[in-house]
Amino acid sequence: MLARRCLSFSRPAHARSLSTRASAILSALDIPIDKELAGVYHGEWTGSGDLLESKCPTTGEVLARVRSASPEELHAALHKSREAYQVFRSIPAPKRGEILRQIRVALASKRDELGALVSLEMGKIRTEGVGEVQEFVDIADYAVGLSRMMNGRLVASERPGHSILEVPNPLGVVAVLSAFNFPVAVYGWNLALSLAAGNATLWKPSPSTPLCGIAVTKIVSGVLERNGVPGAVAGLVTGDKDVGAGIVESQDVDMVSFTGSEAVGRHVGKVVQSRFGKVLLELGGNNAVIVMPDADLSLAVPAVFFGAVGTAGQRCTSTRRLFLHRAIAPEFLSRLRALYASLLPGDPLAPSTLLGPLHTRAAVGVYSDAVARLQTVGAEILTGGARYDGAALGSPLDGGNFVQPTIAVPPTVDMGDAVWRTETFAPVLCVGVFDALEEAIAWNNGVPQGLSSSLWTRDLRNVGKWIGPAGSDAGIVNVNVGTSGAEIGAAFGGNKTTGWGRESGGDAWKQYVRWSACTINFSDEAPLAQGVQFPSESTA
Ligand code: NAD
């Protein structure tokens, strides 16, 4: 029996044949269901560029058609962003924090509705959709506090009567290019810090999640308007890669914060660097879990299950590689397979569903290719390995992108092989068996990516190795915690081909400001640093 509860598909007579399931969610967020939507906001809503279609990954239903930004509209949005920045930068940081507090309240009041939209448009299960909005709420809270703590420093000067200040000032226009899989939270991480720092932020969401972009921007812009702040402080340009490329190339953008694939990020990084702009890259991961023989399997098995299958394997932090100590490998796999066997695909909006669809048809192709590659190299497929049968799913889920979560044991553990070193953005988990922790750490580090990693052990000596200089080289190094599901308090990001970017907590805010070293002379002398002598007017 497939989980298909709560899937009401009657169609209201008045609307563009939209299911009641979808129209209820859109209406709750004041998104019109009977016309093309404007996909550009820079103080007013507009949009006359290419048409984007928002498609429900669960059913294939077209949720909305959105007019993206034309080149002229992108230009206008950038111009308005610059103007907005020039106003906003002079508002004291704690006053900006008060605006953020109001944004936090407005978002929290729509948490469930927005969470449902994430689930509808992106395809992740409802609890994860709501959790994603909660992340935005949390980072807004954090940034409210930060707005009173974005401190510079007073540095001791070697010269008498001198002081050196390190001063953070607003940076300018920050563009956020985001991926489909976190259509709300990634923008939230960026907007909250950027706004606290006094910048104007221009968001280009993924072309397949424009509705999340529109819904969030409506909420944020309402707060800005009520505070008499220019709407272009938090602008929106929907569009495909042409719009993204226009942003990346523009000298009017001081920093590009890019979240997406390694292939696109590599290009974006080079283009921004070539014009000496600032760039923050959050790219793909290929995350490993290592399980030692002393691990508590009652915690480790469910953590791997969630890491590999949650969001249908479409988190940058999803668990893709599992390294099991030989002593516990058979038992671990048998327990993990039992959990996989309990999974049922279903409507992500239904409370009981744990497995939603992949986001697009193309992603199903990527999944099938990865499984075929595993079969070609002789991997043992322990479970999964195929799409779900549409006829068995029944209407309307037969229009969705459902695939079976897969566990594979490749014949060799060779991180030079594509089956191990490629990020397949789908629920495919590759398993290897090791004898010594050092071997597993070498495998963990042996891929190009460096986002998240997780060790399961009760032995403090293993923990020391894992988090120390010869340990995991990833940006996220967990112990008895899975690879996915980070909190906002720590800086989030990855090393190596994941791009070295850091967002959210920690010191991440320091990237959203321009730093000046200001040496101030309060004395009646003007000595040079390092004791350098040069004639003054009296000695010349
Ligand atoms: P993608 O690279 O296809 O798209 C990301 C964004 O880039 C989109 O907004 C897209 O329109 C835009 N874009 C595409 N071509 C462009 C170009 N030439 N110039 C400028 N912009 C362009 O990524 P995706 O498929 O949406 O997302 C999945 C990927 O994102 C995965 O690799 C995943 O690991 C990664 N991701 C990383 C993090 C992280 O924090 N490290 C978080 C979420 C997702």
Residues whose N, C-alpha, C, O or C-beta is under 5 A from the ligand:
A	BS01	NAD	L177 S178 A179 F180 K204 P205 S206 P207 G239 D240 K241 G244 A245 V248 T259 G260 S261 E262 V264 E282 L283 G284 G285 C316
